[in-house]
C-alpha cells in the first residue's frame, strides 16, 4: 500500500518541474489519487493575460474530468514555492490550495461522495500538513446544492 501523503507529494514535486510561471515565479504542482490507485498530475500555467492562468490543482482535476473519472478522486497532494534562477521551485513551507482550487476540488469530492484528503507541502523538505477538504472549505457550495449527485 502506498504512503498516500508521501507519494502524492513526490508526484506533485515532479509535476511542479513543468510549471509555466514566468510572471509570479511561483511554481505549483498537484497530484490527484484515483480510486484504482492511479495518479494524475498538473502544474500551474500562467498567461500574459493574468486572469487566464490555471492553477495546478485545476489542471489536474480538468485532466481527470476529461478522462471521465471525476467521481473517482480520493486525495490530492499540493506543493509550491518560489522559483530559483534555474526555474526550480524552492522553500519548505507547506502550500495550501487557493480558494478557487478548493471549490474545484469540492466538485470532485461531492460528485464522488467523499471528503477528500488534501496533503500540502513545500517544494522542498519533509513538512506535510494534511487536511480533509471539509476543513479547508467548510459549508461548501457544490453539486448537492443544485440537486446533482
C-alpha positions in Angstrom: 0.0 0.0 0.0 1.3 3.4 -0.9 2.2 6.0 1.7 -0.5 8.3 0.3 0.8 11.7 1.5 4.5 10.9 0.7 3.7 9.5 -2.8 1.3 12.3 -3.7 3.8 15.0 -2.6 6.6 13.3 -4.6 4.4 13.3 -7.7 3.3 16.9 -7.1 7.0 17.9 -6.8 7.8 16.2 -10.1 4.8 17.9 -11.8 6.0 21.3 -10.5 9.1 21.0 -12.6 6.8 21.6 -15.6 5.2 24.8 -14.2 5.0 27.7 -16.6 5.2 30.6 -14.1 7.3 33.4 -15.8 5.2 36.1 -14.1 4.8 35.1 -10.5 7.9 32.9 -10.4 5.9 30.6 -8.1 5.7 27.0 -9.2 2.9 24.7 -8.1 2.4 21.0 -8.7 -0.6 18.9 -7.9 -1.2 15.1 -7.9 -4.6 13.6 -7.7 -5.1 10.0 -6.5 -8.0 8.0 -8.1 -9.8 5.0 -6.6 -7.8 2.5 -8.7 -4.5 3.9 -7.3 -3.5 5.8 -10.4 -2.2 9.3 -10.1 -2.9 12.3 -12.4 -0.7 15.4 -12.1 -0.9 19.0 -13.1 1.3 22.1 -12.9 0.3 25.8 -12.9 0.2 27.5 -16.3 0.4 31.3 -16.2 -0.6 33.6 -19.1 0.4 37.1 -20.0 -3.3 37.9 -19.5 -3.1 37.1 -15.8 -6.8 36.2 -15.4 -6.3 33.3 -17.9 -3.8 31.5 -15.7 -4.5 28.0 -14.4 -3.7 26.6 -11.0 -2.0 23.1 -10.8 -5.0 21.6 -9.0 -7.4 22.9 -11.6 -5.2 21.4 -14.4 -5.1 18.0 -12.7 -8.8 17.9 -11.9 -9.7 19.0 -15.5 -7.5 16.2 -16.8 -9.3 13.7 -14.5 -12.6 15.0 -15.7 -11.6 14.8 -19.4 -10.9 11.1 -18.7 -14.4 10.7 -17.4 -13.1 9.9 -13.9 -14.2 13.0 -11.8 -16.1 10.7 -9.3 -13.0 8.6 -8.7 -10.9 11.3 -6.9 -9.8 10.2 -3.4 -7.0 12.6 -2.4 -4.7 15.3 -3.7 -1.2 16.4 -2.9 -0.1 20.0 -3.5 3.3 21.7 -3.3 4.6 25.1 -4.3 7.4 27.5 -3.9 9.3 30.4 -5.4 11.4 29.5 -8.4 15.2 30.0 -8.3 17.3 31.3 -11.2 17.3 27.8 -12.8 13.5 27.6 -12.6 13.3 25.1 -9.7 10.7 25.5 -7.0 12.2 26.2 -3.6 11.1 26.5 0.0 9.9 24.2 2.7 6.7 25.9 4.0 3.5 23.9 3.1 1.4 25.5 0.4 -2.3 25.0 0.5 -4.8 25.2 -2.4 -6.2 28.7 -3.1 -9.9 29.3 -2.6 -10.8 28.7 -6.3 -8.9 25.4 -6.2 -10.7 24.3 -3.0 -14.0 24.9 -4.9 -12.8 22.9 -7.9 -11.7 20.1 -5.6 -15.1 20.2 -3.9 -16.9 19.5 -7.2 -14.9 16.2 -7.4 -15.5 15.5 -3.7 -19.2 15.9 -3.9 -19.6 14.0 -7.2 -17.7 11.1 -5.7 -19.4 11.3 -2.3 -16.2 11.6 -0.3 -14.4 14.1 1.8 -11.0 14.3 0.0 -7.7 14.1 1.8 -5.6 17.1 0.9 -1.8 16.8 1.6 0.2 20.0 1.4 3.9 20.6 1.4 6.6 23.0 0.3 8.7 22.4 -2.8 11.4 21.0 -0.5 11.7 19.5 2.9 9.7 16.9 4.9 6.9 19.0 6.4 3.5 17.9 5.3 0.2 19.3 6.5 -2.8 17.0 5.9 -6.4 18.1 5.9 -9.9 16.9 4.9 -11.3 19.2 2.2 -14.2 20.0 4.5 -11.7 21.6 6.9 -10.3 23.8 4.1 -13.7 24.7 2.7 -16.4 24.3 5.4 -20.1 24.6 4.3 -19.1 24.4 0.7 -21.5 25.1 -2.2 -21.5 22.3 -4.8 -23.4 19.9 -6.9 -25.6 18.7 -4.0 -26.9 22.3 -3.6 -28.2 22.0 -7.1 -29.7 18.6 -6.7 -26.9 16.8 -8.5 -25.0 13.9 -7.1 
